[in-house]
């Protein structure tokens, strides 16, 4: 069996072909999106394998309960049998982990990764970390580190993390589909996040490919994510068009111009129909970080003054929010930064700075980043929100307006604009349509910006989280059959 796999910065998804159509596979609680994160809980030894008998019994119980809910409410959500199996497997894994808990703690991330303990993935990992950040090791968005300049030890850690995630996705797909998965097309950005350019891209692809081979994939192909999104959009075209594809992902933003339509869809090679592609190492996570820095950090002492008249060092706040920057997080966690922050708290009459001290000491940076992401998403539906931050301080919340989001990310939007203009320059033509995908494109601020750039061109907003995967499956069918 072959598949298309979107190993994303924020979310992962995988799809296969059924009845000649791409179908996404449920990965967590029956949903086809798996948050790109994992949690290595302290004190959990090897849990026992899931009993097929227990699984079947629980699935039957879930089916009966779902049928009962449908009788009493016409609005009840209906999960497919495959989705129910996926949901029950997660429940049983959790129960088995609870039985396997011990008092032993891992001394390092690598020690935890090399142990036989089962890893927690996705939303469940996020909840475990939020419940008790010190109860284990939490790793979010590993893809954003793969192209960065990292040490040999860090490369070993991230390689193992990628291997664990790919193994989980492969196993869930094989179990739900009852078929061995040997061939895969994996999406890749034009440029991975990091400052190493082509060397960073080669490093990232090498890590992913090696991990894919280790977990049992026999044949592995890579396809640029904006081109995969183009293949998904092409499925709905009835005439040929030159299309600008804008993929606004969690860690990268990619752009491409292609000739799409009935005349091109069945060609054995699509090289001649690709007019341009370009990409930047900037995405949704960077927008979250900027929103946090500009609207949340002032409530943590940013822009404050010390008793000697000097400002509180700005690096405290930039390091605190840049959760996808290895060196920034290392500096923020260092004893030196702790001592400097302690000294600043003593030299400041602004008690808001104590919130930053609490954030650092309790290792709540990732949770704050999640809150910033929640704010960005909430501002898609509301003009103003009160973002609750009770994990920092009881009854603490920060008011944020949609206009403040637009102001906070205006520099990033300029970078997106430069990216698009570069793609147009390479293609030396104007698009007849624009297809937009990626979770970042949900925001009305982003959509209004796109429409302002191309007021006379039809803008199509695709499946924010499924278009790339569907295109990868479409390409996998071409290369593996």
N, C-alpha and C positions, 0 to 999 in steps of 0.2 A: 504494500500500500504506500502511496505517496501523499505528501501534504504540503501546504504552504504555511510557514510559521513567521509571524510578526513578533520578533523578540524586541519589544519596545522599551523605551526609557521609563514610561509611566505604567504601561499595561502590555501584557502579552496575549496573543490569541493564535489559534491554529485552526486550519480548515482542511477538508477533504472534498473529493468529488462524489456526489450521490445523484444518480439519475441524470448524469451529465451537467449537474449544476454544483457550484461551490457551496458547501455547507460548513458553518463554523461549529466547533465541538465545545460542549460545556466543560468548563475547567474548575469552577468553584460555585457551589450552591446552585448549580444548574445554569449559571451565567457563562457566557463565552469569553468574558474578559477576566484575566488574572492580574491583579496589581503586581508590578515588578518589584517585589520585596520579599524578604524572608526573615524569620526569627529563629534563632538558635537558643532554645530555652535551657537555662541551667538545671541540672539535676534530673534529666530525663535520659534513662538508659534505653537500650534497644527495646522498642515496644513490640508486642506480638503481632503477627500478620493478621489481616482481616479475614475472618471466617466467611467462606462463601455461603454457608448456611445462615449465618447471622445477617449477612448482607441481603440475601433473598427475602428473609423474613421481614426485615425492616423496610425493604422496598415495597413489599406487598402491603404492609401497614400504612406506608405513606400514600400508596395508590388509593387505598380504601378511604383514608382521611381526606384526600383531595376530592374524591367522588362525593363524599358527604358535604364538603364545603361548597361544591358546585350546586348541589341540590338546594342549599340554603341561601346561596348568593350567586347571582349571575355575573357578578364582577370579579369573582375569585380568579386569580392567576392560575393558568394550567401549565404544568411542567410536563415535558415529554418523558417517556420512560428512561431515556438516556440521561436527561437532566436530573431525574430522581435518583438514578444510580450514582451519579456524580455527587449529589447532595448527601446521600446516605454514607458514601465512602468517607467523606470529610467528617461526618459525625462519628463514625466508628474509629477513625484514626485518632480523633480527639479523646474519645473514651479510653482507647488503648494507651495513649500517652499518659493520661491521668494515673492509670494503674502502674505505670513504669517509672514514676517519679522517685528520685532519690535525693539525698542531701549534697551530693557531689556537685562541685562547680568547675566549669572550664576556665582555665587561666587565660586563654587567648581565643580569638576568633578562629584561628587555624586549628587549634586543638578541638574546638567545638565542631568544626567542619569535618575533621578526620574521625570523629567518634561515630559510633553506630546509631546515635540517636536520630529519630525522625525529625526532619526540618518542617517548620510551619511556613506556609506560603500565603501570599495574597492578603485579602482583607483580614483573615484570621491572624496573620502576622502583625498587621497594623494594630489590631485590637489588643494583642498580647503586649506589644510594646507600649501602647498608650496606658494600659492597665498598670504596668510596672516596668518602667524603662530599665531598671537595674536587675531584672530577673533573667536577662539573657542578652544576646547580641542581635541587633537589628540592622539589616543592610537594605537600603532602598536604592532603586535605580542603578544597578550595577553597570548597565550599558554605558552610562554617562562617564564612567571611569576608564573604560577599556582603551580609549585612544589617548589618554593623558600620559604624562611622564610619571611613571610609577616605579618603585623599587622592585627588585626581584621578589622580595617577600610579599609585597602588595600584589604583584602580578600573580603569584601563586594563590593568594586568597581569592582574588576576583575570578581567576580561572576555575577554581573549585566551586565558587558561587554559581557561575554560569552553568557549570556541569550539573549541579544540583537542580537548578531551575529547568534546564532542558530535559533532564531525566524525569522530573515530575510531569512535565507537559506531555512527554512521549508516553509515559506509563498510563496517564489518565486517558489519552487518546486511544491507545491500544485496548484498554479495558472496556471503554465505552463502545468502541467500534468492533471489538472482538476480532482484531486483525493486527498482524505485525507491521509496524511502520518502519520502512527501510530507506525511503527516498524523501528528500525534503528540499524545498526552495526557501531560503531564509532571507528576509528583507534586511537591507542595509541602507544607512543614510549615505548621501553623497560624501559627506565628511563627518567622521565621528567627533564627539565632543573632546576637546583637548587642543594643545598648541603645537603638536608635532607634525601636522600636515600629513603628507603621504606615509611617513613612518608610523604615525599614530593610526592611520587607517589600516596599514598592514598588520600592525600589532593587534588591533581589535579583531580583524577578520581571522587572524591566526588563532586567537584565544577562542573565538566562537566555533571555528571549524574543528579545532582539536577537541573541544568539549563535546561537540555533536558526534564526532567519531567515537569518543569514549563511551557515550551512552547508547551506542548501537546503530546510529544512522550509517548506512553503507554508501549512499550517493548523496552528495551535498552540493547545492548550487546557491549562489547569492544573486539577488536582483535588487537594484536600487528602488527604494520605497516609493518615490514619486512616479516611477515608471510602472510599478505594480498598481498604484492607484489609478493610473491612466488606463490600464487594462480593464480595471473594474468599470470605469466610466464608459469605456468603449462598448461594453455589452449593451448599453441602452441607445447607442447611436444608430440612426437609420441612414445617415449621409456622412460623407467625409468632412472632417473639420480639423483645423489647426487649433490645438487646445493647450492652454497654459495650466499646468498641474501644480497646485500649491499644497504641500504637505506640511502642516504646522504641528510637529510632534512635541513630545515632552522634553527632549534634549537637543533636537536638531530641527532645522527648518530647511526643507528641500524644495527646489523648483525645477520644472522641466517643461520643454515645449515639444509636442509630438504631433505628427499627422496621424489621426485616428479615424476609424470608421470601417465600413464593409470592405473597402478596397485593400485594407491593410491587415485586418484581424486574422486572416488565415495564412499570411506570409510566413515561411519557415524562419526567416531572420527579420528582425524589426530595426536593425541598425540604421537603415536609410531613412526610417520615419522619425527617428529621434533627432530633433533639430538643436537641442541644447539641454544642459542640466547644470545646476549649481546648488551649493548648499552652504549653510552656516551652522556653526556649533552653538546655536542658541534656540531655545524652545520654551515650552510651557513652564519648566522648572525655573528658568531664568526670569520669566515674568512673575512667578510666585515670589522669588527672592527679592525682586525689585519692589513689588507691592509691599512685602514685609518690611523692607528697609525704609521705604518712604512714608508708609502710613501706620505701621505698627511700632517700629523701633523708636519713634519720638516718645512713645509711652513707656519706653525702657531707658530713657535718659539721653537719647540721641539729640544733638544740638544743645546739650546742657553745658554749663560752665562750672569750673572748679573754683574753690575759694581764692585761688591765686589769679583768677581772671582768665586762665587758659581753658580752651574747650576740652571736653571729654574726648579722648582719642577716637577718631572715626573708625579706625580699624577694628575696634571692639564689635561694632555693629555690622560692618560688612562681613567680617569673619563669622559672626553668629548666624547670619542668614544664608551664607553660601554653602549649603549642605551638600552640593554636588562638586565641591572643590576639596580634594584630599588635603592639600597643604594648608588651606584656610582652616579646615577643621582641626588639623593637628596643632596649628598655632593657637587656636582658640582654646583647645583643651590643655595646652601646656601649663606647667607650673609657673612659668614666667608671666604668662597672660593672667593667670589667677592672682599672682602677687600684685601686678599692676592694677588690675581691676579692684582688688581689695584696697589698695592705696587711694584710688580715685573715689571709692565709696566713702572713705574717711575724710576726703577733701571736698566733698560735695554736700550741699544742704538739700539737694533734690533726691527724695526717697525713691523716685522712679528708677534710678540706677540700680537699686537693690533688686529690682525685678530681673535685670540682666545677670546679676550675680547668681540669683536663684536659677535662672535658665541654664547657666553654665554648669553650676555645681550638680544639678539634678539631671543633666544631660537631656534637656527638653527641646533641643534645637530641631530635631526631626519632627517632633509633635507640633512645634510652631510653624514649620514649613507646611505641614498638612493643614493647619488652620488657615494659612495664607491661600492655599489651593482651594479650600472650602469657600473662602471669601470671594475668590475670583469666580468660582462657579455660581455662587449665590447671587453675585452681581450681574449674572446673565439674565436673571429673572426679576431682579429688584433694583431700583435706583439707589437705594441706601440700605445698609444692614448694620446691625450691632453684632460684631464678631465676639462670641464668648471665649474667654481665656481663663476659665476658673482653675485650670491646672497650674497656672502661674500664681494666681491670687484669688481668693474667694470673692465672688460677685464681680470680678474684673471683666470688662468687655471694651472693645474698641469700635467706635463708629467709623464706617468707611462708605464713601459715596462712589458711584460708578464713574463720576467725573474725575475722582481722585485716582482711580485705576487707570483711566486714560492718560492722565498727567504723569503718573508714575512710570508708565511703559512707553512714553513717546519716543525715547531714544532707541528702544528695541524695535519699534515700528519703523523707524528710519532705516535700521539695519535690514529689516525685511524688505523694505522698498528698494534698497540697493541690490539686494539679492535678485529681486524680480527684474529690475532693469538690466542686470548682468545677463540674465537668461534671455531677455528680449534682444539684447545687443548681439549675443551669440547667434540667435536664430535669424536675426535681420528681417523680422516680420512681426506683425501684430496678431494676437490670438483672435479667433472667432468665438471662443467660449473659454470660460475659466472654471476649473473644477477644483474645489477646496475640500480637503480632508484633514484629519488629525484633531485630537481633543481640544487643542488651543483655539480652533476655529469656532467653538461653541459660543464664545463671548460675543455679544453684540458690538463691543468696542472694536474687536478684530474685524467683524463682518462689515461694520460701517466704514472702517479704514479701507477695506478691499473695494467696496462700492465707490468710495471717493476716488480711488486710483483709476478705476475703469467704469465710469458712469454710463457708458454707452454699450458695454459688453455684457452679455448674459453670464451671470455668476451662478454656478450650481454648487450647492453645499451637499457633499456626499455623506455617507455613513462615517461619522467622526472616528469610530473605533473599528470599523469592519472593512472599509474600502481597500486598504493595503493588503489585508489578509486575503480577501476575495481575489484580488489581482495576483497574489502570489500563488494561490491554488490554481488559477487559470493558467499561469505560466508553467507550473509544475505538470499540469496535464499535457502541455505541449512538449516538454523536454523528456518526460518519463514514459510516454506512451507512443 
